[in-house]
Amino acid sequence: MSFNCNTNSTRTPGPITGNPVNGLCEKACIHVSRVFDACINQQPLEGYTLTLTNPNPSTYVAPLTFVSGRSTTTTGTITALTVTPLADQPNYSRVQITVDVPVAVAYTDANGTAGTATGVITRTLDVVMRFPQASIFPAAVTAKVNAVIASGTYVSDLTFTVTCCVVVMLKVEGDVELVVPTYGYCQIPECQPYTQEVCTGVFDAPLFPRS
């Protein structure tokens, strides 16, 4: 079983039915990452020059043929960040940020040997975001990323000109302790072993033909 299969809906995650107050039994202090503001940027990039490193295998015969490529993590690397409070908008700031998106590219060389290499797609954004009031433990800007490289044309060495779809989600978040009402601890059901039902559809058929 799992949360999705468990019949005890009062102590497992899922939709609330009936009065949501029923079952509340305590106020708990939990440690969470609170998101104060967030925005998403989805941008297609055409003709982006992508220079790769760390080829595997280390030797290859040019020219290379692009096969596929995508991001290797959902955490973006912030390489430059400037936060400027806006005088005419309290609690809002201008965020100028540069985010690197690590990617891996698969290719074949002139001999048909498959290989991979890594690179970085860089995105620069200039946005307005809301920040909480100053505190001893301040909130920080973080970036979640995703990139899919749709196509690539070999240029030279380990350089491709690529067309890619890049998503950058910026968040203003901070680690906090929150007091929240709870229904108590989750009840964790036993795992349901996976079994391959080779006769599915066979044993379900009627024994005799129907007229």
Secondary structure, 3 states (H helix, E strand, C coil): CCCCCCCCHHHCCCCCCCCCCCCCCEEEEEEEEEEEEEEEEEEEEEEEEEECEEEECCCCCCCCEEEEEEECCCECEEEEEEEEECCCCCCEEEEEEEEEEEEEEEEECCCCCEEEEEEEEEEEEEEEEECCCCCCCCCEEEEEEEEEEEEEEEEECCEEEEEEEEEEEEEEEEEEEEEEEECCCCCCCCCCCCCCCCCCCCCCCCCCCCC
